[in-house]
């Protein structure tokens, strides 16, 4: 498979995987860990969406699906399928250390391990998913918070996960 095409497709898969999992587990609804509320309200003051701000605050303060997806991609690249399982275990421990009540990071890591393993049969490589996940995280966390949080807020509304404050 062409590497550029593979990276673009892997980015889309990673983006959908981590956004849908994190949204399903309620990251936009409320701050799940310390610091997430401060980040969410700060982003809202600067013109962003509160749900998207909570989403960003939660993934910044605890290993949620974005971290799980990235760690699993790296671990599968280094150690194969077993590396993805090991990454899932480490994300689970990280969630417990952060007193995170959810399992978004664990589900993100295991789903990524399975996705990479299945897609490797049609020419995708784990490095495509590592690069794809870095790009996916950058689109949500690193470019422009007011726009990205508004997008996250729209996704949260569609999935019924908007804050009820």
C-alpha positions in Angstrom: 0.0 0.0 0.0 1.2 3.5 -0.7 2.5 5.0 2.5 0.8 8.4 2.1 -2.6 6.9 1.4 -2.1 4.4 4.3 -1.3 7.3 6.7 -4.4 9.3 5.5 -6.7 6.3 6.0 -5.1 5.3 9.3 -5.6 8.9 10.5 -9.3 8.7 9.7 -9.6 5.4 11.4 -7.7 6.6 14.5 -9.6 9.8 14.7 -13.0 8.1 14.5 -11.9 5.4 16.9 -10.7 7.7 19.7 -13.4 10.4 19.2 -16.3 8.0 19.2 -15.0 6.0 22.1 -14.2 9.0 24.2 -17.6 10.6 23.4 -19.5 7.3 24.1 -17.8 7.1 27.5 -19.0 10.6 28.3 -15.9 12.7 28.2 -17.8 15.8 26.9 -20.6 15.5 29.5 -18.6 16.3 32.6 -15.1 16.6 34.0 -14.2 13.1 35.1 -10.8 13.9 36.7 -9.3 16.9 38.4 -8.3 19.7 36.1 -10.7 18.9 33.3 -13.3 21.4 34.6 -10.8 24.2 34.7 -9.6 23.4 31.2 -13.2 23.2 29.9 -14.3 26.5 31.4 -11.1 28.2 30.2 -11.7 27.1 26.6 -15.3 28.1 26.8 -14.2 31.6 28.0 -12.0 31.9 24.9 -14.9 31.1 22.5 -14.9 27.3 22.5 -17.6 24.8 23.4 -17.9 23.6 27.0 -18.5 20.0 26.0 -15.4 20.1 23.7 -13.5 21.8 26.5 -14.4 19.0 29.0 -13.5 16.5 26.3 -10.1 18.1 25.9 -9.6 18.5 29.6 -10.4 14.8 30.3 -8.0 13.5 27.6 -5.3 15.9 28.9 -5.6 14.8 32.5 -6.1 11.1 32.2 -5.2 8.3 29.7 -8.3 8.1 27.7 -8.9 6.7 24.2 -6.4 9.1 22.6 -3.6 7.9 24.8 -4.8 4.3 24.5 -4.8 4.5 20.8 -1.4 6.0 20.5 0.2 3.7 23.0 -1.4 0.6 21.4 -0.1 1.7 18.0 3.4 2.1 19.3 3.3 -1.1 21.2 2.0 -3.1 18.2 4.7 -1.6 16.1 7.4 -2.7 18.6 6.0 -6.0 19.9 3.2 -7.0 17.7 -0.3 -8.1 19.0 1.1 -8.9 22.4 2.5 -5.3 22.7 -1.0 -4.0 22.1 -2.3 -6.2 25.0 0.5 -4.9 27.2 -0.3 -1.3 26.3 -4.0 -2.0 27.2 -2.9 -3.2 30.6 -0.7 -0.1 31.2 -3.6 2.2 30.1 -5.9 0.4 32.5 -3.4 0.9 35.4 -3.0 4.6 34.4 -6.7 5.1 34.5 -6.8 3.6 38.0 -3.9 5.8 39.2 -5.7 8.9 37.9 -8.8 7.8 39.7 -10.6 7.9 36.4 -13.9 6.1 36.7 -14.1 5.2 33.1 -12.6 2.7 30.7 -12.3 4.8 27.5 -8.5 4.4 27.4 -8.6 0.7 27.9 -11.3 0.2 25.2 -9.3 2.5 22.9 -6.1 0.5 23.3 -7.8 -2.9 22.8 -9.8 -1.7 19.8 -6.7 -0.2 18.2 -4.8 -3.4 18.7 -7.5 -5.3 17.0 -8.0 -2.8 14.2 -4.2 -2.7 13.4 -4.0 -6.5 13.5 -7.0 -6.9 11.1 -5.9 -4.1 8.7 -2.3 -5.5 8.6 -3.7 -8.2 6.4 -4.6 -5.7 3.6 -1.3 -3.7 3.7 -1.5 -1.3 6.6 1.5 -1.1 8.9 1.6 -0.2 12.6 3.7 2.9 11.8 0.9 4.3 9.7 -1.3 4.2 12.8 1.4 5.8 15.0 1.7 8.7 12.5 -2.1 8.7 12.0 -2.8 9.0 15.7 -0.3 11.8 16.2 -2.1 13.7 13.4 -5.5 12.8 14.9 -4.5 14.1 18.3 -3.0 17.2 16.8 -6.3 18.1 15.0 -8.1 17.9 18.3 -5.6 19.2 20.8 -3.1 21.2 19.0 -4.4 23.4 16.2 -7.1 25.8 17.4 -9.1 25.0 20.5 -12.2 27.1 19.9 -12.9 25.4 16.5 -11.9 21.9 17.6 -14.1 22.1 20.7 -17.1 23.3 18.7 -16.7 20.2 16.5 -16.4 18.0 19.6 -19.5 19.7 21.0 -21.5 19.0 17.8 -20.5 15.4 18.0 -21.4 15.2 21.7 -24.9 16.7 20.9 -25.4 14.1 18.1 -24.5 11.3 20.4 -26.5 12.6 23.4 -23.5 13.4 25.5 -23.7 17.2 25.8 -23.3 18.6 29.4 -26.5 19.1 31.3 -25.3 21.9 33.5 
